[in-house]
């Protein structure tokens, strides 16, 4: 039996029970089995063509990410990202007294590229550290990805964290910003929630005057009062997610890399009056969530203030937060850039690698992402990525410089007038 498309399922639900919250709409649009943006193959998109050329064994959609897709990520931009994450994980391993098994869980691992880059570079950092690594790629989608064949790499199909007693690190990259969000609007009568309805065959956004007060509790915690007419997104899944992370982790770290801000910045009336929900199609920001349902990326910036507060309630200690530019710089990105010329002699190859590495730390791109470190049963550990460290620089100085492979995106050659990171 063929599943309905995401749009068909949304219309069915509205016809059956009336308007649905924007959060429910977003959940179906992104994750509906076989038809959601993250759960279907881009090759099945009738507007893109495609067909039988999908790589065997990799059921993760390659069409969604990359030059012909809708966006790209740090692991895809250059393997230096995974290499420096490996350096940070190595220090975490040492802080935990070099356990014989150091477990890394990566929820939302996608095609497993970050896993591969981390594991390959970990062998350069320390053989004992590499032997201790057990890296689990956790994703809703099935099929082995780039991690296939690597010792210590495993894949689990799940939308939660099914492991317990983890000693190591729970690592996520651009995961929380893909959680469904509830939208609210401040009106003269008070906060009202945005619903999705269908009128005359068209899907429309509307506000419901029997507002569900659930999302408001998050704003109350932040002691924040929106301005009249202001739209906000509230990630109501953050609480259950954070407590799930804490249950899985016995001792170690949580490293979260994502696009977001503090609550004060995120809910700024002057800068984000209309909220932060965005949609992307082929690297063009469309901001039309009710169009191309299931075929375009939909994301909302992360409220890191709430992530930290919820973490404390769940037993996770706040360690530090910075931007990706500083994080990678503290771990040795500058040294890698300096040594790139000796690692790559071909002029064009050098330019390709330099472009990818620079994108990782660009203040107008991936470098503006935030990196949050939390800990459990590790005391007040100080991590290399959050302050300049001579030890980290000396370590990276003795390691080879990672270079682009066929698995990564060549940003310099992939640029086009519609390109946006």
C-alpha positions as CSV (number, residue, x, y, z in Angstrom):
1,X,0.0,0.0,0.0
2,X,1.5,3.3,-1.0
3,X,1.7,6.0,1.7
4,X,0.1,9.3,1.2
5,X,2.4,12.3,0.5
6,X,3.0,14.7,3.3
7,X,0.6,17.2,1.8
8,X,-2.1,14.5,1.4
9,X,-1.7,13.5,5.0
10,X,-1.9,17.1,6.2
11,X,-5.1,17.6,4.2
12,X,-6.6,14.4,5.5
13,X,-6.0,15.4,9.1
14,X,-7.5,18.8,8.5
15,X,-10.6,17.3,6.8
16,X,-10.9,14.8,9.7
17,X,-10.5,17.0,12.7
18,X,-10.2,20.6,11.6
19,X,-7.2,23.0,11.7
20,X,-4.0,21.6,13.0
21,X,-1.2,23.4,14.9
22,X,1.7,24.6,12.9
23,X,3.8,22.3,14.9
24,X,1.8,19.3,13.7
25,X,2.0,20.6,10.1
26,X,5.8,20.9,10.4
27,X,6.2,17.5,11.9
28,X,4.3,15.9,8.9
29,X,6.1,18.1,6.3
30,X,9.5,17.1,7.6
31,X,9.1,13.5,8.9
32,X,6.0,11.8,7.4
33,X,7.2,8.3,6.6
34,X,8.1,8.0,2.9
35,X,6.9,11.5,2.1
36,X,8.4,14.0,4.6
37,X,11.4,16.1,3.7
38,X,13.9,14.2,5.8
39,X,12.3,10.8,5.3
40,X,12.0,10.6,1.6
41,X,14.5,10.3,-1.3
42,X,15.2,13.5,-3.2
43,X,15.4,11.4,-6.3
44,X,11.7,10.7,-6.0
45,X,10.9,14.4,-6.4
46,X,9.0,14.7,-9.7
47,X,10.1,18.3,-10.1
48,X,13.8,17.3,-10.0
49,X,13.6,14.1,-12.0
50,X,16.1,11.6,-10.7
51,X,15.6,7.9,-10.8
52,X,17.4,4.6,-10.4
53,X,20.9,6.0,-9.9
54,X,20.6,6.3,-6.1
55,X,23.7,4.7,-4.5
56,X,22.9,1.2,-3.2
57,X,23.0,0.9,0.6
58,X,22.7,4.7,1.1
59,X,19.0,5.4,1.5
60,X,19.7,8.9,2.9
61,X,18.7,11.4,0.3
62,X,21.8,12.9,-1.4
63,X,19.6,15.3,-3.3
64,X,18.7,17.2,-0.1
65,X,22.2,18.3,0.7
66,X,24.8,19.7,-1.7
67,X,25.1,21.7,-4.9
68,X,21.9,20.2,-6.4
69,X,20.1,20.1,-3.1
70,X,18.7,22.8,-0.7
71,X,21.5,23.4,1.8
72,X,24.9,22.2,2.9
73,X,26.4,21.4,6.3
74,X,29.8,21.8,8.0
75,X,30.8,18.2,7.5
76,X,30.1,18.5,3.8
77,X,31.9,21.8,3.4
78,X,35.3,20.4,4.5
79,X,36.7,17.4,6.5
80,X,38.5,19.9,8.7
81,X,35.3,20.1,10.7
82,X,35.2,16.5,11.6
83,X,39.0,16.5,12.2
84,X,38.7,19.3,14.8
85,X,35.7,17.6,16.4
86,X,37.9,14.6,16.8
87,X,40.5,16.7,18.5
88,X,37.9,18.0,21.0
89,X,36.6,14.4,21.6
90,X,40.1,13.3,22.3
91,X,40.4,15.8,25.1
92,X,37.0,14.7,26.4
93,X,38.3,11.1,26.4
94,X,41.3,12.3,28.5
95,X,39.2,14.2,30.9
96,X,37.2,11.0,31.5
97,X,40.5,9.2,32.3
98,X,40.9,7.5,28.9
99,X,38.1,4.9,29.2
100,X,38.5,1.6,27.3
101,X,35.2,2.4,25.5
102,X,34.4,6.0,24.7
103,X,30.9,6.2,23.1
104,X,29.8,8.9,20.7
105,X,26.1,9.2,19.9
106,X,25.3,11.3,16.9
107,X,21.5,11.8,16.6
108,X,20.5,13.1,13.2
109,X,23.6,11.6,11.7
110,X,22.2,11.6,8.2
111,X,24.6,10.1,5.7
112,X,27.3,9.4,8.3
113,X,29.9,11.7,6.8
114,X,30.8,13.4,10.1
115,X,31.2,10.0,11.6
116,X,33.7,9.0,8.9
117,X,35.7,12.1,9.1
118,X,35.9,11.9,12.9
119,X,36.9,8.3,13.0
120,X,39.5,8.6,10.2
121,X,41.2,11.6,11.9
122,X,41.0,10.1,15.4
123,X,43.5,7.5,14.2
124,X,45.9,10.4,13.5
125,X,45.3,12.0,16.9
126,X,45.9,8.9,19.0
127,X,45.8,5.2,18.3
128,X,44.6,4.3,21.8
129,X,41.8,7.0,21.5
130,X,40.8,5.6,18.1
131,X,40.6,2.1,19.5
132,X,38.3,3.2,22.3
133,X,35.8,4.9,20.0
134,X,32.3,3.4,19.5
135,X,30.5,5.8,17.2
136,X,26.7,5.4,16.8
137,X,25.0,7.1,13.9
138,X,21.3,7.5,14.9
139,X,18.8,8.6,12.4
140,X,15.2,8.1,11.4
141,X,16.3,6.9,8.0
142,X,17.6,3.4,7.3
143,X,20.5,2.3,5.3
144,X,24.3,2.5,6.0
145,X,26.0,5.6,4.9
146,X,29.6,6.8,4.6
147,X,30.4,5.2,7.9
148,X,30.0,1.7,6.4
149,X,33.1,-0.5,6.8
150,X,34.8,1.6,9.5
151,X,35.8,-0.2,12.7
152,X,33.8,1.1,15.7
153,X,31.0,2.7,13.5
154,X,27.4,1.6,14.0
155,X,24.0,2.8,12.8
156,X,20.7,2.7,14.7
157,X,17.4,3.6,13.1
158,X,15.5,5.6,15.7
159,X,14.1,9.1,16.5
160,X,15.2,9.0,20.1
161,X,18.3,7.9,22.0
162,X,17.8,4.2,22.7
163,X,21.1,3.7,24.6
164,X,21.7,4.1,28.4
165,X,24.9,4.3,30.5
166,X,26.8,6.2,27.9
167,X,30.3,7.3,28.9
168,X,31.5,9.7,26.2
169,X,29.8,12.4,24.2
170,X,26.4,13.0,22.6
171,X,27.1,15.1,19.6
172,X,24.6,16.8,17.3
173,X,25.1,19.0,14.3
174,X,22.2,21.0,12.9
175,X,19.7,18.8,14.7
176,X,17.7,21.0,17.1
177,X,16.9,23.6,14.4
178,X,15.0,20.9,12.5
179,X,12.7,20.1,15.4
180,X,9.0,21.1,14.7
181,X,8.0,24.3,16.3
182,X,4.8,25.8,17.4
183,X,4.1,29.4,16.2
184,X,2.4,32.0,18.3
185,X,1.4,35.6,17.5
186,X,0.8,38.4,20.1
187,X,-2.6,39.9,19.4
188,X,-4.6,42.5,21.4
189,X,-6.4,39.6,23.1
190,X,-3.1,38.0,24.1
191,X,-1.0,35.2,22.6
192,X,-2.7,33.2,19.9
193,X,-1.4,30.0,18.2
194,X,-1.0,29.6,14.5
195,X,-2.9,26.8,12.9
196,X,-3.0,25.4,9.4
197,X,-6.4,25.1,7.7
198,X,-7.7,24.5,4.2
199,X,-10.2,26.9,2.5
200,X,-11.4,26.4,-1.1
201,X,-8.6,23.8,-1.6
202,X,-5.9,26.1,-0.4
203,X,-3.8,25.6,2.7
204,X,-3.7,28.8,4.8
205,X,-2.3,29.9,8.2
206,X,-4.7,31.2,10.7
207,X,-4.9,31.9,14.5
208,X,-7.2,30.0,16.8
209,X,-8.8,32.0,19.6
210,X,-9.0,28.9,21.9
211,X,-5.3,29.1,22.3
212,X,-3.4,26.1,23.7
213,X,-1.5,27.6,26.7
214,X,1.2,24.8,26.5
215,X,3.8,26.8,24.5
216,X,3.4,29.9,26.6
217,X,5.1,28.3,29.6
218,X,8.4,28.5,27.8
219,X,8.0,32.2,27.3
220,X,7.0,32.6,31.0
221,X,10.2,30.9,32.0
222,X,12.2,33.4,30.0
223,X,10.3,36.3,31.6
224,X,9.6,37.7,28.1
225,X,6.5,39.6,26.9
226,X,6.2,39.8,23.0
227,X,5.1,43.0,21.3
228,X,1.7,43.2,19.7
229,X,1.8,41.6,16.2
230,X,5.1,39.8,16.9
231,X,5.5,36.2,15.7
232,X,7.6,33.7,17.6
233,X,8.5,30.0,17.3
234,X,8.6,27.7,20.3
235,X,10.4,24.4,20.2
236,X,8.2,22.4,22.5
237,X,10.2,19.2,21.9
238,X,13.3,20.6,23.6
239,X,12.3,19.5,27.1
240,X,11.7,15.8,26.2
241,X,14.8,15.8,24.0
242,X,17.0,17.2,26.8
243,X,15.7,14.8,29.4
244,X,16.3,12.0,27.0
245,X,19.9,13.1,26.5
246,X,20.5,13.1,30.2
247,X,19.0,9.7,30.6
248,X,21.3,8.3,28.0
249,X,24.4,9.9,29.4
250,X,26.0,8.4,32.5
251,X,29.2,10.5,32.4
252,X,30.5,12.7,29.8
253,X,29.6,15.6,27.5
254,X,26.9,17.0,25.3
255,X,28.2,19.0,22.3
256,X,25.5,20.8,20.3
257,X,26.3,22.7,17.1
258,X,23.4,24.6,15.6
259,X,22.1,27.8,14.2
260,X,20.5,29.9,17.0
261,X,20.9,32.6,19.6
262,X,20.1,33.5,23.2
263,X,16.5,34.1,24.0
264,X,17.0,37.8,24.2
265,X,18.5,37.9,20.7
266,X,16.1,35.4,19.2
267,X,13.0,37.1,20.3
268,X,14.2,40.6,19.6
269,X,11.3,42.9,18.5
270,X,13.7,45.0,16.5
271,X,15.5,42.2,14.6
272,X,13.1,39.3,14.5
273,X,9.6,40.6,14.7
274,X,8.3,38.0,12.2
275,X,10.2,35.1,13.9
276,X,12.9,33.0,12.5
277,X,11.1,30.2,10.6
278,X,12.7,29.8,7.1
279,X,12.3,27.5,4.2
280,X,15.0,26.7,1.6
281,X,14.7,25.2,-1.8
282,X,17.8,24.7,-3.9
283,X,19.8,27.1,-1.7
284,X,17.2,29.9,-2.2
285,X,15.5,31.1,0.9
286,X,11.8,31.0,0.0
287,X,10.1,31.5,3.4
288,X,6.9,29.8,2.1
289,X,6.2,26.9,4.4
290,X,2.8,26.1,2.9
291,X,4.4,25.4,-0.5
292,X,6.4,22.5,-1.8
293,X,5.3,20.5,1.3
294,X,7.8,17.6,1.9
295,X,10.1,18.9,-0.8
296,X,11.8,21.9,0.9
297,X,13.8,22.4,4.0
298,X,12.1,24.1,6.9
299,X,14.0,25.3,10.0
300,X,13.8,27.6,12.9
301,X,16.7,29.1,15.0
302,X,17.5,27.4,18.3
303,X,16.8,29.1,21.6
304,X,20.0,28.3,23.4
305,X,18.8,30.0,26.7
306,X,16.1,27.4,26.9
307,X,18.5,24.6,26.0
308,X,20.8,25.5,28.9
309,X,17.9,26.0,31.4
310,X,16.3,22.7,30.4
311,X,19.6,21.0,30.6
312,X,20.2,22.2,34.2
313,X,16.8,20.8,35.2
314,X,17.7,17.5,33.5
315,X,21.0,17.2,35.3
316,X,23.3,18.6,32.6
317,X,25.8,21.3,33.7
318,X,26.5,24.2,31.5
319,X,30.1,24.3,30.5
320,X,30.5,26.9,27.8
321,X,29.1,28.4,24.6
322,X,30.7,30.1,21.7
323,X,30.4,30.5,17.9
324,X,31.8,27.9,15.5
325,X,34.4,30.3,14.2
326,X,35.9,30.6,17.7
327,X,35.5,27.0,18.5
328,X,37.3,25.7,15.4
329,X,39.9,28.5,15.7
330,X,40.7,27.5,19.3
331,X,41.1,23.9,18.2
332,X,43.6,24.8,15.5
333,X,41.8,25.8,12.3
334,X,44.3,28.6,11.7
335,X,47.2,26.2,11.8
336,X,45.4,23.9,9.3
337,X,44.9,26.8,7.0
338,X,48.6,27.8,7.3
339,X,49.8,24.3,6.5
340,X,47.3,23.8,3.6
341,X,49.8,25.1,1.0
342,X,52.3,22.3,2.0
343,X,49.6,19.7,2.1
344,X,48.2,20.6,-1.3
345,X,50.5,21.6,-4.1
346,X,48.0,21.9,-7.0
347,X,46.8,25.5,-7.3
348,X,43.2,24.7,-8.0
349,X,43.0,22.0,-5.4
350,X,44.5,24.4,-2.9
351,X,41.8,27.0,-3.8
352,X,39.1,24.4,-3.4
353,X,40.2,23.4,0.0
354,X,40.8,26.9,1.2
355,X,37.3,27.9,0.2
356,X,35.8,25.0,2.1
357,X,37.8,25.7,5.2
358,X,37.0,29.4,5.2
359,X,33.3,28.7,4.9
360,X,33.5,26.8,8.2
361,X,34.6,29.9,10.0
362,X,32.9,32.6,8.0
363,X,31.1,35.1,10.3
364,X,28.3,35.4,7.7
365,X,27.9,31.7,7.3
366,X,28.7,28.5,9.2
367,X,31.1,30.3,11.5
368,X,28.1,32.1,13.1
369,X,26.6,28.8,14.3
370,X,26.7,28.3,18.1
371,X,28.6,25.5,19.9
372,X,27.2,24.6,23.3
373,X,29.0,22.3,25.7
374,X,27.2,20.6,28.6
375,X,28.5,18.0,31.0
376,X,27.3,15.3,33.4
377,X,29.4,14.1,36.3
378,X,32.5,15.8,34.9
379,X,32.8,18.8,37.2
380,X,33.7,22.1,35.7
381,X,35.7,20.7,32.8
382,X,37.4,23.3,30.6
383,X,37.4,22.3,27.0
384,X,39.9,23.3,24.3
385,X,37.3,24.6,21.9
386,X,36.2,27.4,24.2
387,X,39.5,29.0,25.0
388,X,42.9,29.2,23.3
389,X,45.0,26.2,24.3
390,X,48.7,25.7,23.6
391,X,48.2,22.0,24.1
392,X,45.6,21.8,21.4
393,X,47.7,23.9,19.0
394,X,50.8,21.8,19.5
395,X,48.7,18.6,19.0
396,X,47.2,19.8,15.7
397,X,50.7,21.1,14.6
398,X,51.9,17.6,14.5
399,X,48.9,16.2,12.6
400,X,48.3,16.0,8.9
401,X,46.0,18.6,7.3
402,X,42.7,17.1,6.1
403,X,41.8,17.7,2.5
404,X,38.7,17.4,0.4
405,X,37.6,14.0,-0.9
406,X,35.0,12.9,-3.4
407,X,32.6,12.6,-0.5
408,X,32.7,16.4,0.2
409,X,31.2,19.3,-1.6
410,X,33.5,21.6,-3.7
411,X,32.1,24.9,-2.7
412,X,34.2,27.0,-5.0
413,X,33.0,25.0,-8.1
414,X,29.5,24.6,-6.7
415,X,28.8,28.3,-6.4
416,X,26.0,29.8,-8.5
417,X,23.9,33.0,-8.4
418,X,21.2,31.3,-6.3
419,X,23.6,29.7,-3.8
420,X,23.1,30.4,-0.1
421,X,24.6,28.4,2.8
